[in-house]
Amino acid sequence: MQLANMLTPTLDDARASMPSFAFDPFDPWTVTFQAGLECAGLSGRRVYEVGVGSGTNVLFMLRDCAASLVLGSDLDPRLPVLAQQVVTEVAPGLADRFRPIQGSVSLVNGPAARAEVPLADVVVACLPQVPDPEDTMYARFRGAQLPTAAGAGPRVDDHVAHYYPWAEFNDHPFNAVGLGLIEALLSQVRAYAPRAEVVLNLAGRIGRDSLLRLLRAHHYRPEELASRIVRQDESTDISFFRALEAAMRGTGGEKDFACEFYADPEGRTPLSARAAGELLDADPTAPVYHEICVLRGHPCD
Ligand SMILES: C[S@@+](CC[C@H](N)C(=O)[O-])C[C@H]1O[C@@H](n2cnc3c(N)ncnc32)[C@H](O)[C@@H]1O
């Protein structure tokens, strides 16, 4: 091993001092996302990551996928700063191929993001698909469907990595199934970068069909790049899926929006959202699983 390599911190070193507001770079979500990014044909291409987090995907896309340039922004203004530090410390030779967009940027709102997104070949994102338990519109919906359900749990430092403000995205039809933030992103990318591909890391809890429908509704042809069954994160409140399942009962629309949880890591034993929630209520460490899949959307026209 060369001396330079011995002195260069690794991502493991960076992780040891990772602040709690950053999404864990070794979380199964990120591991699955990277399995998909590896198959996304990023070599020589310009990538924009929405929700750049700790910068772990930036490193991965530059070093392992040979992307030519990566741009990244985040709703949390501390994260582009952190991402830049991590890339510079772990791979100083690649740092000039990462351009963080500073400040708080929701989706691709804001002048710097709007200037850069049209130049991207690929837009990648792993964004929340669960309403913020403190959102008032969601609290009303949950209360109507699950009168006995507990309210918001303790707020963790990386809260915005897990939840999104539901009411703000209510003009997007797929918000009804927790995909409003992702739908808003697709609308923006369609408008500002109509030829760009999208690569999304998505939970299958809402049902794989809903994910495919969302991409098609925005004129993307979906292609699966990776899929894994992972354990339901014990700190994420899944009462939204129970409330949705309860709201659909007896409407005839149950099949369109069937939630998909499992009792085993192979995905052989399906569980309804209600059964999954009851298991977790009784024991937050109960074995409850769901799929994560990485879908690429090819723009169709
Ligand atoms: C689940 S984490 C994923 C982080 C990283 N991309 C990864 O895959 O490891 C979601 C990230 O999206 C960011 N985020 C949440 N809502 C956002 C929004 N409206 N616009 C941009 N970023 C957002 C969070 O701050 C967080 O960094």
The ligand as an SDF file (V2000), in Angstrom:
LIG
                    3D

 27 29  0  0  0  0  0  0  0  0999 V2000
  -32.8260    8.9940    3.0110 C   0  0  0  0  0  0  0  0  0  0  0  0
  -31.6830   10.3320    2.9630 S   0  0  0  0  0  0  0  0  0  0  0  0
  -30.6270    9.8310    1.6280 C   0  0  0  0  0  0  0  0  0  0  0  0
  -29.2590   10.4780    1.6660 C   0  0  0  0  0  0  0  0  0  0  0  0
  -28.3300   10.0270    0.5370 C   0  0  0  0  0  0  0  0  0  0  0  0
  -28.8100   10.5030   -0.7440 N   0  0  0  0  0  0  0  0  0  0  0  0
  -28.1990    8.5160    0.5220 C   0  0  0  0  0  0  0  0  0  0  0  0
  -28.8150    7.8920   -0.3590 O   0  0  0  0  0  0  0  0  0  0  0  0
  -27.5240    7.9700    1.3820 O   0  0  0  0  0  0  0  0  0  0  0  0
  -32.6930   11.6130    2.2200 C   0  0  0  0  0  0  0  0  0  0  0  0
  -31.9690   12.9170    1.9900 C   0  0  0  0  0  0  0  0  0  0  0  0
  -32.8710   13.7920    1.3220 O   0  0  0  0  0  0  0  0  0  0  0  0
  -32.8470   15.0650    1.9360 C   0  0  0  0  0  0  0  0  0  0  0  0
  -34.1500   15.6940    1.6800 N   0  0  0  0  0  0  0  0  0  0  0  0
  -35.3300   15.5060    2.3230 C   0  0  0  0  0  0  0  0  0  0  0  0
  -36.2950   16.2460    1.7650 N   0  0  0  0  0  0  0  0  0  0  0  0
  -35.7260   16.9160    0.7300 C   0  0  0  0  0  0  0  0  0  0  0  0
  -36.2010   17.8540   -0.2270 C   0  0  0  0  0  0  0  0  0  0  0  0
  -37.4600   18.2760   -0.2170 N   0  0  0  0  0  0  0  0  0  0  0  0
  -35.3280   18.3430   -1.1400 N   0  0  0  0  0  0  0  0  0  0  0  0
  -34.0300   17.9440   -1.1340 C   0  0  0  0  0  0  0  0  0  0  0  0
  -33.5220   17.0790   -0.2480 N   0  0  0  0  0  0  0  0  0  0  0  0
  -34.3510   16.5670    0.6690 C   0  0  0  0  0  0  0  0  0  0  0  0
  -32.5410   14.7860    3.3950 C   0  0  0  0  0  0  0  0  0  0  0  0
  -31.9720   15.8930    4.0520 O   0  0  0  0  0  0  0  0  0  0  0  0
  -31.5510   13.6250    3.2710 C   0  0  0  0  0  0  0  0  0  0  0  0
  -30.2440   14.0780    3.1290 O   0  0  0  0  0  0  0  0  0  0  0  0
  1  2  1  0
  2  3  1  0
  2 10  1  0
  3  4  1  0
  4  5  1  0
  5  6  1  0
  5  7  1  0
  7  8  2  0
  7  9  1  0
 10 11  1  0
 11 12  1  0
 11 26  1  0
 12 13  1  0
 13 14  1  0
 13 24  1  0
 14 15  1  0
 14 23  1  0
 15 16  2  0
 16 17  1  0
 17 18  1  0
 17 23  2  0
 18 19  1  0
 18 20  2  0
 20 21  1  0
 21 22  2  0
 22 23  1  0
 24 25  1  0
 24 26  1  0
 26 27  1  0
M  CHG  2   2   1   9  -1
M  END
$$$$
